[in-house]
Amino acid sequence: MSGPKVAIVLFNLGGPDRPEAIRPFLLNLFRDPAILTVPWPIRPLLARRITRARLGPATESYAKIGGRSPLLAQTEQQAALLIAALPELSARTFIAMRYWHPFSLEAAHAVASWDPDEIVLLPLYPQFSTTTTGSSLTAWREAAAAMGLAKPTRTICCWYANAAFITALAAILARAIADTRAALAPGTPLRILFSAHGLPERIVRAGDPYRMQIEATVAAVLTALGSDVPEFRVCFQSRATPEPWLSPSTDEEIRAAGADHIALLVVPIAFVSEHSETLVELDMDYRDLATQAGVPAYFRAPTPTLEPLFISALATLVRAARALPPGLSILSGRGACGPAHRRCPKETFRA
């Protein structure tokens, strides 16, 4: 294929690739100043303390899925399918994980070795948060500078209500609703729980737009589905520290469904791949909680992962970004976040 060489860098969280990697993975996570917003002399000490507390539960969790995270393998599959969906480009994908290999520096080295004409940065986080996309972009900038990688770069900051993405999510959810209703006894009431990874409340109070973008994704999906939709609630999972986190929590909503004697369809609205928080937390831990709470039936919608419509949506994002000048590409379908969200990427990542 002729034309400019385009490096597409996919950002994601990463995950341990063996049991021995769980501890350093957790340390990397909690040492991140975007996660623990405390001064440096305190942060490494607190990170070690939290890691000690989390190591046992995390090891047990990963043991249930083979002792390792499936995230990298799935991201590699997504990357291969994305290239196939962009036949008009001389493109290559590179993966930059945040807390375990391949790190941003490894990805930047590979990009520099390939020597592209331009770069597209595509976070696999539909909704922007300073703790996910923001942290990954900071790490990438540092890595690119270390490698002397100065190429025209388009940064896709968020795509939480992008039309192609919403079309893919709505199709997945429509199938899940139909399958759930078919499995339920006639007349059984059903509630959808849109479950997203949680954040400490202080991060959102500081202007992080994550919650707003989660709710906007849900609203857009429901609009795309039309009128025949069960009642729904938005909730947050994976609390990791003792401080107040976004509410309501997913476990609170599961208990509420038990009290209401209503079946549940849980939708992981912020994840685009299967990993420990879907395969263990949603499929095992919360299913057990639902049984204990008296929920009549518990179902879970799949993440988009390798769905053709989702891969097509990623390709659409790349094309849309390349149609814009280098710099920040806001492809959410909504523009900037608004003055209430001062940590909007438009304000913090201008190039």
MODA-V526634 format. One record per backbone hydrogen bond with DSSP energy under -0.5 kcal/mol. NH is the residue of the N-H (numbers start at 1). CO is the residue of the C=O. If there is no record, write none. Layout:
NH_CO / NH_CO
//
This chain:
6_4 / 6_90 / 7_5 / 7_118 / 8_6 / 8_92 / 9_7 / 9_120 / 10_8 / 10_94 / 11_9 / 11_122 / 12_96 / 21_18 / 22_19 / 24_20 / 25_21 / 26_22 / 27_23 / 28_24 / 29_25 / 30_26 / 31_27 / 32_28 / 32_29 / 35_32 / 36_32 / 37_35 / 38_36 / 42_39 / 43_39 / 44_40 / 46_42 / 47_43 / 48_44 / 49_45 / 50_46 / 51_47 / 52_48 / 53_49 / 54_50 / 55_51 / 56_52 / 58_54 / 59_55 / 60_56 / 61_57 / 62_58 / 63_59 / 64_60 / 64_61 / 65_62 / 66_63 / 67_62 / 68_62 / 69_16 / 74_70 / 75_71 / 76_72 / 77_73 / 78_74 / 79_75 / 80_76 / 81_77 / 82_78 / 83_79 / 84_80 / 85_81 / 86_83 / 89_86 / 90_4 / 91_89 / 92_6 / 94_8 / 96_10 / 97_95 / 97_102 / 98_12 / 99_13 / 104_97 / 107_103 / 108_104 / 109_105 / 110_106 / 111_107 / 112_108 / 113_109 / 114_110 / 115_111 / 116_111 / 117_5 / 118_5 / 119_152 / 120_7 / 121_154 / 122_9 / 122_120 / 123_121 / 123_156 / 124_11 / 132_129 / 134_129 / 136_132 / 137_133 / 138_134 / 139_135 / 140_136 / 141_137 / 142_138 / 143_139 / 144_140 / 145_141 / 146_142 / 147_143 / 148_145 / 149_144 / 150_148 / 151_149 / 152_117 / 154_119 / 155_153 / 155_327 / 156_121 / 156_154 / 157_155 / 157_329 / 158_329 / 159_126 / 160_126 / 161_332 / 162_159 / 166_162 / 167_163 / 168_164 / 169_165 / 170_166 / 171_167 / 172_168 / 173_169 / 174_170 / 175_171 / 176_172 / 177_173 / 178_174 / 179_175 / 180_176 / 181_177 / 182_178 / 183_179 / 184_180 / 188_185 / 191_263 / 192_231 / 193_265 / 194_192 / 194_233 / 195_193 / 195_267 / 196_235 / 198_237 / 201_244 / 203_200 / 204_200 / 205_201 / 206_202 / 207_204 / 208_203 / 213_209 / 214_210 / 215_211 / 216_212 / 217_213 / 218_214 / 219_215 / 220_216 / 221_217 / 222_218 / 223_219 / 224_220 / 225_221 / 226_222 / 229_227 / 231_190 / 233_192 / 235_194 / 236_248 / 237_196 / 246_199 / 250_236 / 253_249 / 254_250 / 255_251 / 256_252 / 257_253 / 258_254 / 259_255 / 260_256 / 261_257 / 261_258 / 262_257 / 263_189 / 264_297 / 265_191 / 266_299 / 267_193 / 268_266 / 268_301 / 269_195 / 269_267 / 270_195 / 271_268 / 278_275 / 279_275 / 280_276 / 281_276 / 282_277 / 283_278 / 284_280 / 285_280 / 286_281 / 288_284 / 289_285 / 290_286 / 291_287 / 292_288 / 293_289 / 294_290 / 294_291 / 295_290 / 299_264 / 301_266 / 304_271 / 305_272 / 307_304 / 310_307 / 311_307 / 312_308 / 313_309 / 314_310 / 315_311 / 316_312 / 317_313 / 318_314 / 319_315 / 320_316 / 321_317 / 322_318 / 323_319 / 324_321 / 327_153 / 328_350 / 329_155 / 330_328 / 331_158 / 331_329 / 341_338 / 342_340 / 343_207 / 344_341 / 347_344 / 348_344 / 349_345
//
